[in-house]
């Protein structure tokens, strides 16, 4: 049992290392899942719902958000939503492959969900991952994997798990 708990804590620590500069909150999951888009394995219907929400989401008043470390220079820029959706799908699949095998091995449940949590980011949609211990001995860990912002008729995407990526798709 101690080994299992240590592995869970080590996983949480490695995930937290990515976000150490961010603020942390104790939040009820149901208050975050405000679009009711949640899934474990990404399906086409999930992508269509996400795309529809992105299309209807308000444009941001400003692009750069230094407090949240969302700057144009670290984003992937898309002028077409189809290109954006391809990249979103790719990022979720990459995280899914890693999370699925780790979760199976460690006896965790996980799911992705769409939110626009304004506590952390302004005018941003987030796709986050929620990891739960199946034994319910620890609380949930929720971390955003990507951020999406509409600004001046373009879509800006931040892969929050990979701060080194940047491409421009105009």
C-alpha positions as CSV (number, residue, x, y, z in Angstrom):
1,X,0.0,0.0,0.0
2,X,2.9,2.4,0.8
3,X,4.4,1.8,-2.6
4,X,1.1,2.6,-4.3
5,X,0.7,5.8,-2.4
6,X,4.3,6.8,-3.1
7,X,3.7,6.3,-6.8
8,X,0.5,8.4,-6.8
9,X,2.3,11.2,-4.9
10,X,5.3,11.0,-7.2
11,X,3.0,11.3,-10.2
12,X,1.2,14.3,-8.6
13,X,4.6,15.9,-7.8
14,X,5.7,15.5,-11.4
15,X,2.5,17.1,-12.7
16,X,2.7,19.9,-10.1
17,X,6.3,20.7,-11.3
18,X,4.8,21.8,-14.6
19,X,2.5,24.2,-12.8
20,X,4.5,25.4,-9.8
21,X,4.2,29.0,-10.9
22,X,0.4,28.9,-11.1
23,X,-2.0,29.4,-8.2
24,X,-3.8,26.4,-6.8
25,X,-7.4,26.3,-5.6
26,X,-9.7,23.9,-3.8
27,X,-12.6,23.8,-6.3
28,X,-15.6,21.5,-6.7
29,X,-15.4,19.6,-10.0
30,X,-19.0,20.2,-10.8
31,X,-18.4,24.0,-10.8
32,X,-15.6,23.6,-13.3
33,X,-17.4,21.3,-15.8
34,X,-19.7,24.1,-16.9
35,X,-20.1,22.9,-20.5
36,X,-20.9,19.3,-19.6
37,X,-18.4,18.1,-22.1
38,X,-16.4,15.3,-20.5
39,X,-14.9,12.1,-21.8
40,X,-12.2,9.6,-21.1
41,X,-11.4,8.6,-24.7
42,X,-11.9,11.4,-27.3
43,X,-14.7,10.6,-29.8
44,X,-15.8,12.6,-32.8
45,X,-18.9,13.8,-31.0
46,X,-16.7,15.3,-28.3
47,X,-14.7,17.1,-30.9
48,X,-17.9,18.5,-32.5
49,X,-19.2,19.7,-29.2
50,X,-15.8,21.4,-28.4
51,X,-15.7,23.0,-31.8
52,X,-19.2,24.3,-31.5
53,X,-18.4,25.9,-28.1
54,X,-15.2,27.4,-29.4
55,X,-17.1,28.9,-32.3
56,X,-19.7,30.5,-30.0
57,X,-17.1,31.6,-27.3
58,X,-16.6,35.3,-27.0
59,X,-13.5,36.9,-28.4
60,X,-10.9,38.0,-25.9
61,X,-10.5,41.7,-25.1
62,X,-6.7,41.2,-25.0
63,X,-4.5,38.4,-26.1
64,X,-1.6,38.3,-23.7
65,X,-2.1,37.4,-20.1
66,X,1.2,37.6,-18.3
67,X,-0.3,36.6,-15.0
68,X,-1.4,33.3,-16.5
69,X,1.8,33.0,-18.7
70,X,-0.3,33.0,-21.9
71,X,1.5,35.1,-24.4
72,X,1.3,35.2,-28.2
73,X,4.9,34.1,-28.5
74,X,4.2,30.8,-26.8
75,X,0.9,30.0,-28.6
76,X,0.1,28.1,-31.7
77,X,-1.9,30.4,-34.0
78,X,-4.7,29.1,-36.3
79,X,-6.8,31.1,-38.7
80,X,-9.1,28.1,-39.4
81,X,-11.0,26.2,-36.8
82,X,-10.4,22.9,-38.6
83,X,-6.7,23.3,-38.2
84,X,-7.2,24.1,-34.5
85,X,-9.3,21.0,-34.0
86,X,-6.6,18.8,-35.5
87,X,-4.1,20.1,-33.0
88,X,-6.4,19.9,-30.1
89,X,-7.1,16.2,-31.0
90,X,-3.4,15.5,-31.3
91,X,-2.6,17.0,-27.8
92,X,-5.5,15.1,-26.1
93,X,-4.4,11.9,-27.8
94,X,-0.8,12.4,-26.6
95,X,-1.9,13.0,-23.1
96,X,-4.4,10.1,-23.2
97,X,-1.7,7.6,-24.2
98,X,0.4,8.5,-21.3
99,X,-2.4,8.9,-18.8
100,X,-4.2,5.7,-19.8
101,X,-1.2,3.4,-19.2
102,X,-0.2,5.1,-16.0
103,X,-3.8,5.1,-14.7
104,X,-4.3,1.4,-15.5
105,X,-1.1,0.5,-13.7
106,X,-1.9,2.7,-10.6
107,X,-5.6,2.0,-10.4
108,X,-6.8,5.5,-11.2
109,X,-9.8,6.9,-13.1
110,X,-9.4,9.9,-15.3
111,X,-11.5,12.0,-17.6
112,X,-11.1,15.2,-19.7
113,X,-13.5,18.1,-19.5
114,X,-14.0,21.6,-21.0
115,X,-14.2,24.7,-18.8
116,X,-13.8,28.4,-18.9
117,X,-12.5,28.8,-15.4
118,X,-12.1,32.6,-14.9
119,X,-10.4,32.1,-11.6
120,X,-7.1,31.4,-13.4
121,X,-7.5,32.7,-17.0
122,X,-9.6,35.5,-18.6
123,X,-11.5,34.8,-21.9
124,X,-10.0,31.3,-22.2
125,X,-11.4,27.8,-22.7
126,X,-9.5,25.0,-21.0
127,X,-9.4,21.3,-21.6
128,X,-8.4,19.7,-18.3
129,X,-7.6,16.3,-17.0
130,X,-9.2,15.0,-13.8
131,X,-7.4,12.1,-12.1
132,X,-9.1,10.2,-9.3
133,X,-7.8,7.4,-7.1
134,X,-10.2,4.5,-7.5
135,X,-9.8,3.7,-3.8
136,X,-10.9,7.3,-3.0
137,X,-8.0,7.6,-0.5
138,X,-6.8,10.8,-2.1
139,X,-8.7,13.8,-3.6
140,X,-8.9,14.5,-7.3
141,X,-6.0,16.1,-9.1
142,X,-7.2,18.5,-11.9
143,X,-4.8,20.1,-14.3
144,X,-5.3,21.9,-17.6
145,X,-3.6,20.4,-20.6
146,X,-4.5,23.1,-23.1
147,X,-5.9,26.6,-23.3
148,X,-7.8,28.2,-26.2
149,X,-8.4,31.8,-26.9
150,X,-10.2,33.7,-29.7
151,X,-8.7,37.0,-30.6
152,X,-9.1,39.1,-33.7
153,X,-10.7,36.3,-35.7
154,X,-7.8,33.9,-35.0
155,X,-7.5,31.0,-32.6
156,X,-4.6,30.8,-30.1
157,X,-3.7,27.5,-28.6
158,X,-1.4,26.8,-25.7
159,X,-0.2,23.3,-25.0
160,X,0.2,23.6,-21.2
161,X,2.1,20.3,-21.0
162,X,4.8,21.3,-23.4
163,X,6.0,24.9,-23.0
164,X,8.6,24.5,-25.7
165,X,6.2,24.0,-28.7
166,X,5.3,26.8,-31.0
167,X,4.1,26.9,-34.6
168,X,2.2,29.3,-36.7
169,X,-0.5,27.9,-39.0
170,X,-1.8,30.9,-41.0
